């Protein structure tokens, strides 16, 4: 259960990071609201997962999922240029996250 909550929390990290960028310094209401809800839910899920998973592993997986999805979304939306090197490095992050899961 902790792993599932951690994965969802990592996805929510990508949501709040994207919403933060779109909030334009908290001047736009809808993205600011999404940011607030997503960051609270993401942190609560991370805290829940850390009750049973090692702190270092949980945090690294949470950040890895959030960072990877944030960049993938930005590339898909066209707000960040895609390149072969970026994709290779994203795959390395995902591989690291999978490795942490398999070694726990």
Beta strands, then each sheet from edge to edge (+ up, - down):
end
